[in-house]
């Protein structure tokens, strides 16, 4: 999902979304809830950082993310995680 697509789903200007992403502005609770909904996660999941995740939490997050990807995104992810057959 592009930044512009997310901004559209969250109903904010793409420039504002860019400022949120860069930490120039901070989102309202309503905006955070819409962002979470756009990614199909709970609001609290936006505040779980990789170093705090258990392996099961990480597995669940990855499965959720894969579940909403389009074919092009799935193919990119598959290339990254494909085991190296030469090692």
C-alpha positions as CSV (number, residue, x, y, z in Angstrom):
1,X,0.0,0.0,0.0
2,X,1.4,3.4,-0.9
3,X,1.4,6.4,1.4
4,X,-1.2,8.1,-0.9
5,X,-3.5,5.0,-0.7
6,X,-3.2,4.9,3.1
7,X,-4.0,8.7,3.3
8,X,-7.1,8.1,1.1
9,X,-8.3,5.3,3.4
10,X,-7.6,7.4,6.5
11,X,-9.3,10.4,4.9
12,X,-6.4,12.8,5.3
13,X,-4.2,14.7,2.8
14,X,-1.2,12.7,1.5
15,X,1.1,15.6,2.6
16,X,-0.3,15.2,6.1
17,X,0.3,11.5,6.0
18,X,3.9,12.1,4.9
19,X,4.4,14.5,7.9
20,X,3.0,11.8,10.3
21,X,5.3,9.2,8.8
22,X,8.3,11.5,9.3
23,X,7.3,12.4,12.8
24,X,6.7,16.1,12.0
25,X,3.1,15.8,13.3
26,X,1.5,13.3,15.6
27,X,-1.8,11.5,14.6
28,X,-5.0,11.9,16.6
29,X,-6.5,8.8,18.2
30,X,-9.1,8.7,15.4
31,X,-6.4,8.7,12.8
32,X,-4.5,6.0,14.5
33,X,-7.7,3.9,14.7
34,X,-8.3,4.4,10.9
35,X,-4.6,3.4,10.2
36,X,-5.0,0.3,12.3
37,X,-8.2,-0.6,10.5
38,X,-6.6,0.0,7.1
39,X,-3.9,-2.6,7.9
40,X,-6.4,-5.0,9.5
41,X,-4.8,-4.8,12.9
42,X,-5.8,-3.7,16.4
43,X,-4.8,-0.2,17.5
44,X,-2.5,-1.7,20.2
45,X,-0.7,-3.6,17.5
46,X,0.7,-0.3,16.1
47,X,2.6,0.0,19.4
48,X,4.3,-3.4,19.4
49,X,7.8,-3.1,18.3
50,X,9.8,-5.9,16.8
51,X,12.2,-6.2,19.7
52,X,9.2,-6.6,22.1
53,X,7.6,-9.4,20.0
54,X,7.6,-13.0,20.9
55,X,8.1,-15.4,18.0
56,X,4.3,-16.2,18.1
57,X,3.4,-12.5,18.0
58,X,5.8,-12.0,15.0
59,X,4.2,-15.1,13.2
60,X,0.7,-13.7,13.8
61,X,1.7,-10.3,12.5
62,X,3.2,-11.7,9.4
63,X,0.2,-13.9,8.7
64,X,-2.1,-10.9,9.1
65,X,0.1,-8.8,6.8
66,X,0.2,-11.5,4.1
67,X,-3.5,-11.9,4.3
68,X,-4.2,-8.4,2.9
69,X,-1.4,-8.2,0.3
70,X,-2.2,-8.1,-3.4
71,X,-0.5,-10.5,-5.8
72,X,2.4,-8.1,-6.6
73,X,3.2,-7.6,-2.9
74,X,3.0,-11.4,-2.3
75,X,5.5,-12.0,-5.1
76,X,7.9,-9.5,-3.7
77,X,7.7,-11.0,-0.2
78,X,8.2,-14.5,-1.6
79,X,11.4,-13.4,-3.3
80,X,12.8,-12.0,-0.1
81,X,11.9,-15.0,2.1
82,X,12.6,-17.8,-0.5
83,X,15.3,-20.1,1.0
84,X,18.6,-19.9,-0.8
85,X,18.8,-23.3,-2.5
86,X,22.6,-22.9,-3.1
87,X,23.6,-23.0,0.6
